[in-house]
């Protein structure tokens, strides 16, 4: 058995090593402005209903929307995949932790043999007085092994696994946020399509009534035949918009069912009755661009992957140094009988100090280190780009929200004026002081204004959803300690 003192010294050195080879991770700086460019306009919106950033979908005041988002967060299959990835990353962290600990095993065997006397060995043994051709052997061993992490390669591997696990958790949160936002976006789009379809159907009815009037006047000789055809053509144009809107509405209903993890058509009955387009709530606690670094889970994913790539550099550098391991064996063996297995004479033991050093493989190690550094540089660029994209998302959503609401307000007033103008033009047409062209033009203009107003309201609500998503709303950010490196 090797002397105990050198082994003890090696173990002590391994346990007392406070540092590991490779660079220690430092969170990179992300210079950002103090506030968003569109923040003042968003804060001054004339909206009374506030929304919590955590459960922002409740701020729209639509129970159906809230119910669908809740179901999606429970049943969506993309979220199930993200949860499975967290489980895989947790297992990888467990394996990295286990690599730092000693391993042990128990082995045993019992053998019964029968020696041939026709072989040279058998002939020699058979000439021995009292030789028994039958033989038995028994053995039981307890083995243990431990790789001494003197230079920190295993610890860097654990850092990388820990950062990847945190990235998977943040990735699941990012998926959750995306599922909530996409469900709300599809629902709002669906309600907007229903509103536009209702406008088109009402316009079809108006045009049909106009056609009946023109035909009646034609029958009395008060209208020309071409005016009947003009009105029929205008009616056909309006009717042609209905199938297009219905196709889009069907697609939105199917997409919503898939988001809820159900077959298309499951919730169609519930959605058949058209509901109003949800109004965008007031966005409270927008914070600053710097707050995105802890609120946006996709940024946490990018930052944690950067930390993991930094740790992988240390793993690669550790290959420069020798790897030491301890192994031991304690057991008992006998070739006489099982009853003698645990007697003093059958005891056996061994201790081994192992050394593995890639002494003539430094060229390959250099390449592995360069590769790890390149991956770390790429991860750093991805992180910085992600931060810029995140602030861009917020600014774009704020701009769309404010401007679409202004557009909807303007179009609402214009729609009322055009409705009165259409009524006046029809009365004038009946009196003979206006042409049918005036009435048809008023109808077309009113349809476009009503449709544009519905689209503007839809887009303003969708912009609010995009703003909540861009701000990282929809989940509770972790404590700062939970995203810090070891």
C-alpha positions as CSV (number, residue, x, y, z in Angstrom):
1,X,0.0,0.0,0.0
2,X,1.4,3.5,-0.8
3,X,2.4,5.7,2.0
4,X,-0.5,7.7,3.5
5,X,1.3,11.0,4.0
6,X,1.7,11.9,0.3
7,X,-1.8,11.0,-0.4
8,X,-3.1,13.1,2.5
9,X,-1.1,16.0,1.3
10,X,-2.5,15.7,-2.2
11,X,-6.1,15.6,-0.9
12,X,-5.5,18.6,1.3
13,X,-4.1,20.5,-1.6
14,X,-7.1,19.6,-3.7
15,X,-9.6,20.7,-1.0
16,X,-7.8,23.9,-0.1
17,X,-7.4,25.1,-3.7
18,X,-9.5,28.3,-3.7
19,X,-9.0,29.3,-7.3
20,X,-9.3,27.5,-10.6
21,X,-7.4,28.1,-13.8
22,X,-9.1,30.3,-16.5
23,X,-10.7,33.7,-16.3
24,X,-13.2,34.5,-13.5
25,X,-16.5,35.7,-15.0
26,X,-17.4,39.4,-14.8
27,X,-20.8,40.6,-16.0
28,X,-20.2,42.8,-19.0
29,X,-21.3,46.4,-19.0
30,X,-24.3,47.4,-21.1
31,X,-24.3,51.2,-21.5
32,X,-28.0,52.3,-21.9
33,X,-29.9,55.5,-21.7
34,X,-31.6,56.6,-18.5
35,X,-35.1,56.4,-20.0
36,X,-37.0,55.4,-23.2
37,X,-37.5,58.0,-25.9
38,X,-41.2,57.1,-26.0
39,X,-41.8,56.9,-22.3
40,X,-43.2,60.4,-21.7
41,X,-45.9,59.9,-24.4
42,X,-46.8,56.5,-23.0
43,X,-47.2,57.8,-19.5
44,X,-49.4,60.6,-20.7
45,X,-51.9,58.4,-22.5
46,X,-55.5,59.3,-21.5
47,X,-56.2,55.8,-20.1
48,X,-57.5,55.2,-16.6
49,X,-57.2,51.4,-16.3
50,X,-53.7,50.3,-15.1
51,X,-52.2,46.9,-15.6
52,X,-49.8,45.0,-13.4
53,X,-46.6,44.1,-15.2
54,X,-46.7,40.6,-13.9
55,X,-50.2,39.7,-15.0
56,X,-50.7,42.4,-17.6
57,X,-53.3,40.5,-19.6
58,X,-55.8,41.1,-16.8
59,X,-55.5,44.9,-17.4
60,X,-57.4,44.6,-20.7
61,X,-60.6,43.9,-18.7
62,X,-61.6,41.0,-20.9
63,X,-62.5,37.8,-18.9
64,X,-62.3,35.6,-22.0
65,X,-58.8,36.9,-22.8
66,X,-57.7,36.3,-19.2
67,X,-59.1,32.8,-19.3
68,X,-57.4,31.9,-22.6
69,X,-54.0,33.2,-21.4
70,X,-54.3,31.2,-18.2
71,X,-55.2,28.0,-20.2
72,X,-52.3,28.6,-22.6
73,X,-49.8,28.9,-19.7
74,X,-51.1,25.5,-18.4
75,X,-51.6,23.6,-21.6
76,X,-49.3,25.0,-24.3
77,X,-46.9,22.3,-25.7
78,X,-44.0,24.8,-26.4
79,X,-44.0,25.5,-22.7
80,X,-44.0,21.7,-22.0
81,X,-40.9,21.4,-24.2
82,X,-39.2,24.3,-22.3
83,X,-39.9,22.6,-19.0
84,X,-38.3,19.4,-20.3
85,X,-35.2,21.3,-21.3
86,X,-35.0,22.6,-17.7
87,X,-35.1,19.0,-16.5
88,X,-32.3,18.1,-18.9
89,X,-30.1,21.0,-17.7
90,X,-30.8,20.2,-14.1
91,X,-29.6,16.6,-14.8
92,X,-26.4,18.1,-16.4
93,X,-25.8,20.2,-13.3
94,X,-26.2,17.1,-11.1
95,X,-23.6,15.2,-13.2
96,X,-21.2,18.1,-12.9
97,X,-21.6,18.2,-9.2
98,X,-21.2,14.4,-8.9
99,X,-17.9,14.6,-10.9
100,X,-16.3,16.5,-7.9
101,X,-17.2,13.7,-5.4
102,X,-15.6,10.3,-4.8
103,X,-17.2,7.4,-6.6
104,X,-17.6,3.9,-5.1
105,X,-18.6,0.5,-6.2
106,X,-19.1,-3.0,-4.9
107,X,-18.2,-6.0,-6.9
108,X,-18.3,-9.7,-6.2
109,X,-18.1,-13.0,-8.0
110,X,-18.3,-16.7,-7.4
111,X,-16.8,-19.2,-9.9
112,X,-16.8,-22.9,-10.2
113,X,-14.3,-24.5,-12.7
114,X,-13.4,-28.0,-14.0
115,X,-9.8,-28.5,-15.2
116,X,-9.0,-30.6,-18.3
117,X,-6.2,-33.2,-17.8
118,X,-5.5,-33.3,-21.5
119,X,-3.8,-30.0,-21.6
120,X,-0.1,-29.5,-20.7
121,X,-1.2,-27.6,-17.5
122,X,-3.8,-30.3,-16.7
123,X,-1.3,-33.1,-17.1
124,X,1.2,-31.4,-14.7
125,X,-1.5,-30.8,-12.1
126,X,-3.0,-34.2,-12.5
127,X,0.4,-35.7,-11.6
128,X,0.2,-34.0,-8.3
129,X,-1.0,-36.3,-5.5
130,X,-4.5,-35.4,-4.2
131,X,-5.2,-33.0,-7.2
132,X,-8.9,-32.1,-7.5
133,X,-10.0,-31.2,-11.0
134,X,-12.8,-29.2,-9.5
135,X,-12.1,-25.7,-8.3
136,X,-14.0,-22.8,-6.6
137,X,-13.2,-19.2,-6.1
138,X,-15.1,-16.4,-4.3
139,X,-14.3,-12.7,-4.2
140,X,-16.0,-9.5,-2.8
141,X,-14.5,-6.1,-3.2
142,X,-15.3,-2.5,-2.3
143,X,-13.7,0.0,-4.6
144,X,-13.5,3.8,-4.5
145,X,-12.1,6.5,-6.8
146,X,-11.7,10.2,-6.7
147,X,-10.3,12.7,-9.2
148,X,-8.5,15.4,-7.3
149,X,-9.6,18.7,-8.9
150,X,-6.3,20.4,-8.0
151,X,-6.4,22.9,-10.9
152,X,-10.1,23.5,-11.0
153,X,-11.1,22.0,-14.4
154,X,-14.1,20.1,-12.8
155,X,-15.1,23.2,-10.9
156,X,-15.1,25.3,-14.1
157,X,-17.2,22.5,-15.6
158,X,-19.7,22.8,-12.7
159,X,-19.8,26.6,-13.2
160,X,-20.7,26.1,-16.9
161,X,-23.3,23.5,-16.0
162,X,-24.8,25.8,-13.4
163,X,-24.9,28.7,-15.8
164,X,-26.6,26.5,-18.5
165,X,-29.1,25.4,-15.9
166,X,-29.9,29.0,-15.1
167,X,-30.2,29.8,-18.8
168,X,-32.7,27.0,-19.3
169,X,-34.8,28.3,-16.4
170,X,-34.8,31.8,-17.9
171,X,-35.5,30.2,-21.3
172,X,-38.6,28.6,-19.9
173,X,-39.7,32.0,-18.5
174,X,-39.0,33.6,-21.9
175,X,-41.2,30.9,-23.5
176,X,-43.9,31.5,-20.9
177,X,-43.8,35.3,-21.7
178,X,-44.0,34.6,-25.4
179,X,-46.9,32.2,-25.0
180,X,-48.9,34.7,-23.0
181,X,-48.1,37.5,-25.5
182,X,-48.9,35.4,-28.5
183,X,-52.1,34.2,-27.1
184,X,-53.3,37.7,-26.3
185,X,-52.1,38.9,-29.7
186,X,-54.1,36.2,-31.6
187,X,-57.2,36.9,-29.4
188,X,-57.0,40.6,-30.1
189,X,-56.5,40.0,-33.8
190,X,-59.4,37.7,-33.8
191,X,-61.7,40.3,-32.2
192,X,-60.5,42.9,-34.7
193,X,-61.3,40.6,-37.6
194,X,-64.8,40.0,-36.1
195,X,-65.3,43.8,-35.9
196,X,-64.1,44.3,-39.5
197,X,-66.3,41.4,-40.7
198,X,-69.3,43.0,-38.9
199,X,-68.5,46.3,-40.6
200,X,-68.4,44.6,-44.0
201,X,-71.6,42.7,-43.4
202,X,-73.4,46.0,-42.4
203,X,-72.0,47.6,-45.5
204,X,-73.3,44.8,-47.6
205,X,-76.8,45.3,-46.0
206,X,-76.6,49.0,-46.7
207,X,-75.6,48.4,-50.3
208,X,-78.4,45.9,-50.8
209,X,-80.9,48.4,-49.5
210,X,-79.4,51.0,-51.9
211,X,-79.8,48.5,-54.8
212,X,-83.4,47.9,-53.9
213,X,-84.1,51.7,-53.9
214,X,-82.3,52.2,-57.3
215,X,-84.2,49.3,-58.8
216,X,-87.5,50.8,-57.5
217,X,-86.6,54.1,-59.0
218,X,-85.6,52.4,-62.3
219,X,-89.0,50.7,-62.3
220,X,-90.6,54.1,-62.0
221,X,-88.5,55.6,-64.8
222,X,-86.6,57.8,-62.3
223,X,-83.2,56.1,-62.7
224,X,-81.2,54.9,-65.6
225,X,-80.4,51.3,-66.2
226,X,-76.6,51.8,-65.9
227,X,-77.2,53.1,-62.3
228,X,-78.6,49.7,-61.4
229,X,-75.4,48.1,-62.8
230,X,-73.3,50.6,-60.9
231,X,-75.0,49.7,-57.6
232,X,-74.7,46.0,-58.3
233,X,-71.0,46.3,-59.0
234,X,-70.4,48.3,-55.8
235,X,-72.3,45.6,-53.8
236,X,-70.2,42.9,-55.4
237,X,-67.0,44.6,-54.3
238,X,-68.2,44.9,-50.7
239,X,-69.4,41.2,-50.7
240,X,-66.0,40.1,-52.0
241,X,-64.3,41.4,-48.8
242,X,-66.4,39.1,-46.6
243,X,-64.7,35.7,-47.6
244,X,-61.3,37.2,-47.2
245,X,-62.0,38.4,-43.7
246,X,-63.7,35.1,-42.9
247,X,-60.6,33.1,-44.0
248,X,-58.4,35.2,-41.8
249,X,-60.8,34.8,-38.9
250,X,-60.9,31.0,-39.3
251,X,-57.1,31.0,-39.3
252,X,-57.0,33.1,-36.1
253,X,-59.4,30.7,-34.3
254,X,-57.4,27.7,-35.3
255,X,-54.1,29.4,-34.2
256,X,-55.7,30.2,-30.8
257,X,-56.7,26.6,-30.4
258,X,-53.2,25.4,-31.1
259,X,-51.8,27.9,-28.6
260,X,-54.1,26.4,-26.0
261,X,-52.8,22.9,-26.8
262,X,-56.2,21.8,-28.2
263,X,-57.3,20.6,-31.7
264,X,-58.5,23.4,-34.1
265,X,-62.2,24.0,-33.6
266,X,-62.3,23.3,-29.9
267,X,-63.2,26.8,-28.8
268,X,-64.9,28.0,-32.0
269,X,-68.4,27.9,-30.4
270,X,-67.2,30.0,-27.5
271,X,-65.7,32.6,-30.0
272,X,-68.6,32.7,-32.5
273,X,-70.3,35.6,-30.8
274,X,-68.3,38.7,-31.7
275,X,-66.8,40.5,-28.8
276,X,-65.4,44.1,-28.6
277,X,-61.8,44.8,-29.3
278,X,-60.0,45.0,-25.9
279,X,-58.8,48.5,-24.9
280,X,-55.1,48.8,-24.2
281,X,-54.6,49.5,-20.4
282,X,-52.2,52.0,-18.9
283,X,-48.6,50.7,-18.7
284,X,-47.3,51.3,-15.2
285,X,-43.8,50.9,-13.9
286,X,-42.1,50.9,-17.3
287,X,-38.7,51.3,-15.5
288,X,-35.5,52.2,-17.3
289,X,-33.7,50.4,-20.1
290,X,-31.2,49.1,-17.5
291,X,-34.1,47.3,-15.8
292,X,-34.5,45.1,-18.9
293,X,-31.3,43.3,-17.9
294,X,-33.1,41.6,-15.1
295,X,-36.7,41.7,-16.3
296,X,-36.3,40.3,-19.8
297,X,-35.7,36.5,-19.5
298,X,-34.2,36.3,-23.0
299,X,-31.5,38.7,-21.9
300,X,-30.8,36.6,-18.8
301,X,-30.5,33.6,-21.2
302,X,-27.9,35.4,-23.2
303,X,-26.0,36.6,-20.2
304,X,-26.0,33.1,-18.5
305,X,-24.8,31.5,-21.8
306,X,-22.0,34.1,-21.8
307,X,-21.0,33.0,-18.3
308,X,-21.1,29.3,-19.3
309,X,-18.8,30.0,-22.3
310,X,-16.4,31.9,-20.0
311,X,-16.3,28.8,-17.7
312,X,-15.6,26.6,-20.7
313,X,-12.3,28.5,-21.2
314,X,-11.2,27.4,-17.8
315,X,-12.2,23.8,-18.6
316,X,-10.0,23.9,-21.7
317,X,-7.0,25.5,-19.9
318,X,-7.1,22.9,-17.2
319,X,-6.1,20.3,-19.8
320,X,-2.6,21.9,-19.7
321,X,-2.1,20.5,-16.2
322,X,-1.8,16.9,-14.9
323,X,-4.8,15.2,-13.5
324,X,-4.4,13.3,-10.3
325,X,-6.7,10.6,-8.9
326,X,-6.9,8.3,-5.9
327,X,-8.4,4.8,-6.0
328,X,-8.6,2.2,-3.4
329,X,-9.7,-1.4,-3.1
330,X,-10.8,-3.3,0.0
331,X,-12.1,-6.8,-0.2
332,X,-11.7,-10.5,0.4
333,X,-11.0,-13.4,-1.9
334,X,-10.6,-17.2,-1.4
335,X,-10.2,-20.2,-3.6
336,X,-11.1,-22.7,-1.0
337,X,-14.7,-22.2,0.1
338,X,-17.2,-19.5,0.7
339,X,-17.0,-20.0,4.4
340,X,-13.4,-18.7,4.4
341,X,-14.2,-15.6,2.4
342,X,-14.2,-13.1,5.3
343,X,-11.4,-14.6,7.4
344,X,-8.2,-12.7,8.0
345,X,-6.2,-14.7,5.5
346,X,-8.6,-13.9,2.7
347,X,-8.5,-10.1,3.1
348,X,-7.0,-8.0,0.4
349,X,-6.5,-4.2,-0.2
350,X,-4.8,-1.8,-2.6
351,X,-4.3,1.9,-3.0
352,X,-3.4,3.6,-6.2
353,X,-2.3,7.2,-7.0
354,X,-3.1,7.9,-10.7
355,X,-1.6,10.5,-13.0
356,X,-2.8,11.5,-16.4
357,X,-1.0,14.3,-18.2
358,X,-1.4,15.3,-21.9
359,X,2.2,16.3,-22.0
360,X,2.7,15.9,-25.8
361,X,-0.8,17.1,-26.8
362,X,-0.5,20.9,-26.2
363,X,-1.2,21.7,-29.8
364,X,-4.6,20.2,-29.6
365,X,-5.2,21.8,-26.2
366,X,-4.2,25.2,-27.7
367,X,-6.8,24.7,-30.4
368,X,-9.5,23.8,-27.8
369,X,-8.7,26.9,-25.8
370,X,-8.9,29.1,-28.9
371,X,-12.2,27.6,-29.8
372,X,-13.5,28.2,-26.3
373,X,-12.4,31.8,-26.4
374,X,-14.0,32.3,-29.8
375,X,-17.3,30.9,-28.5
376,X,-17.0,33.3,-25.5
377,X,-16.5,36.2,-27.9
378,X,-19.5,35.2,-29.9
379,X,-21.6,34.9,-26.8
380,X,-20.6,38.4,-25.7
381,X,-21.6,39.8,-29.1
382,X,-24.9,38.0,-28.9
383,X,-25.6,39.4,-25.4
384,X,-24.8,43.0,-26.4
385,X,-26.9,42.7,-29.6
386,X,-29.7,41.2,-27.5
387,X,-29.7,44.2,-25.2
388,X,-29.9,46.6,-28.1
389,X,-32.7,44.6,-29.7
390,X,-34.6,44.6,-26.4
391,X,-34.5,48.4,-26.1
392,X,-35.5,48.7,-29.8
393,X,-38.5,46.4,-29.1
394,X,-39.7,48.7,-26.3
395,X,-39.3,51.9,-28.3
396,X,-41.1,50.5,-31.3
397,X,-44.0,49.2,-29.2
398,X,-44.3,52.5,-27.4
399,X,-44.4,54.4,-30.7
400,X,-46.9,52.0,-32.2
401,X,-49.2,52.2,-29.2
402,X,-49.3,56.0,-29.0
403,X,-49.6,56.6,-32.7
404,X,-52.2,53.9,-33.3
405,X,-54.4,55.3,-30.5
406,X,-54.2,58.8,-32.0
407,X,-55.1,57.3,-35.4
408,X,-58.1,55.4,-33.9
409,X,-59.4,58.5,-32.2
410,X,-59.0,60.5,-35.4
411,X,-60.8,57.9,-37.5
412,X,-63.6,57.6,-35.0
413,X,-64.4,61.3,-35.4
414,X,-64.0,61.0,-39.2
415,X,-66.3,57.9,-39.3
416,X,-69.1,59.8,-37.6
417,X,-68.8,62.7,-40.1
418,X,-68.8,60.3,-43.0
419,X,-71.8,58.5,-41.7
420,X,-73.8,61.8,-41.7
421,X,-72.4,62.7,-45.1
422,X,-73.6,59.4,-46.5
423,X,-77.1,59.9,-45.1
424,X,-77.2,63.4,-46.5
425,X,-76.1,62.3,-50.0
426,X,-78.7,59.5,-50.1
427,X,-81.5,62.0,-49.2
428,X,-80.2,64.4,-51.8
429,X,-80.1,61.5,-54.4
430,X,-83.7,60.7,-53.6
431,X,-84.6,64.4,-54.2
432,X,-82.6,64.4,-57.4
433,X,-80.1,67.0,-56.2
434,X,-77.2,64.5,-56.0
435,X,-76.0,61.7,-58.3
436,X,-75.8,58.0,-57.5
437,X,-72.0,58.3,-57.8
438,X,-72.0,60.6,-54.8
439,X,-73.9,58.0,-52.8
440,X,-71.6,55.2,-53.8
441,X,-68.5,57.2,-53.1
442,X,-69.9,58.1,-49.7
443,X,-70.5,54.4,-49.0
444,X,-67.0,53.4,-50.1
445,X,-65.4,56.2,-48.1
446,X,-67.4,55.3,-45.0
447,X,-66.5,51.6,-45.3
448,X,-62.8,52.4,-45.6
449,X,-62.9,54.7,-42.6
450,X,-64.8,52.2,-40.4
451,X,-62.4,49.4,-41.4
452,X,-59.4,51.6,-40.8
453,X,-60.7,52.6,-37.4
454,X,-61.2,48.9,-36.4
455,X,-57.7,48.1,-37.6
456,X,-56.2,51.0,-35.7
457,X,-58.0,49.9,-32.5
458,X,-56.8,46.4,-33.0
459,X,-53.2,47.4,-33.7
460,X,-53.1,49.7,-30.6
461,X,-54.1,46.8,-28.4
462,X,-51.6,44.6,-30.1
463,X,-48.9,47.3,-29.6
464,X,-49.8,47.2,-25.9
465,X,-49.2,43.5,-25.8
466,X,-45.9,44.0,-27.6
467,X,-44.9,46.6,-25.1
468,X,-45.6,44.4,-22.1
469,X,-43.7,41.6,-23.7
470,X,-40.8,43.9,-24.6
471,X,-40.6,45.1,-21.0
472,X,-40.4,41.5,-19.8
473,X,-43.8,41.5,-18.2
474,X,-45.6,38.2,-17.5
475,X,-43.2,36.7,-15.0
476,X,-41.4,37.5,-11.7
477,X,-37.7,38.2,-12.2
478,X,-35.4,36.1,-10.0
479,X,-33.5,37.4,-7.0
480,X,-30.2,38.8,-8.0
481,X,-28.4,36.0,-6.0
482,X,-30.0,33.3,-8.1
483,X,-28.4,34.6,-11.3
484,X,-25.0,35.3,-9.9
485,X,-22.1,33.0,-10.6
486,X,-20.6,30.7,-8.0
